[in-house]
Amino acid sequence: MTIKINYSKKSDKFLKKNQSVISQKEVSELVISSLRRIILLEDVTIDLKMMRGDYKGYYRIRKGNIRIIFQLKQNDIIIASVMTIGFRGNVY
């Protein structure tokens, strides 16, 4: 299983501004853990929810005040596109 994680410009900008809060490596680890839970149905302890409404088809990871919104595309290569990362009140 090959995994590729894409970050939007908005996500990159947030990570550069808030390196002391969360790093790109931590976000990647959270997304990979989420993929293991979604695809392999492993029992991984992570606050993950499938979104509804305007964000239908996206997933949300919560880590403290940080929210990571990503979309999953499954082909031969699994692509997780991180759309936005931000603090709780600013993401939705």
N, C-alpha and C positions, 0 to 999 in steps of 0.2 A: 504494500500500500504506500503510494507516494502522496505526500501532503505538501501543498503549496499555500502559503499565507500571503495574501496581498493586503496592503494598507492603503487607504485613501489618503489624499493630501491632508484632509482635515484631521485624520488620525495621526499622521506623521507630525503635523504641527503641534497637536496636543502633547504627544510624547516628548518632543523637543523642549517644550515649555515646562513640562512637569516631570523631568527626569528624577527628581528627588522623591516623587510620589509613586511612580510606577515606570518600569523600563520596558522596552520593546521585547526583551527576553522574557520578562514575566508575563506579558500579554500573549506571546507565542506559546508559552507553557500552558496558560489557561485555556487558550483556544484548542491546543492539542488534547488536553484533558477532556474538554467538552466533546471533541470529535470521538474520542474513545468511548465516551458515555453514549453519544448519539448512534454511532455506527456499530461499535462492537458490543454495546449494551453492558459495558463494564460498570461495576459499582464504584464510581469515582465521586468523592465528596467535593462538589462544586455547586455554587448557586447558579443554576442554569434554567432559563425559561424560554419557551417558544413564544414569540410575540404574536399579538393579534391586532386587528384594525388596520391602520395605514402601514404597519410594519409586518404584516402577515408574510411568512416565509423567512423571517429573520429570527435569530436567537439573541438572547441577552445574557451576559455573564455579569454577576455582581461581585465586586470585591471591595468591601468597605463602602466608601462614597463614590467609587469609580464604577462606571457602567461601560461595558464593551458590547457593541452591537455588531453582529456579523451574519453573513449569509453563506450557506453551504451549497456547493455544486459538486455532484458526484458523477464522475466519468471514470476513465482509467486512472486519472490523477484527481485526487480530492482537492478542491480549491476552496479555501475559506477566505472570503473577502471581508476584512474588517472595515466597516463603513464609518463608524464613529466611536470615539472614546471620549468620555467626559465625566464631569461630576454629576451627581444625581439630578439636580434641578435643571441642568443645561442640555441634557442628551435628548430627551423625548420631544 
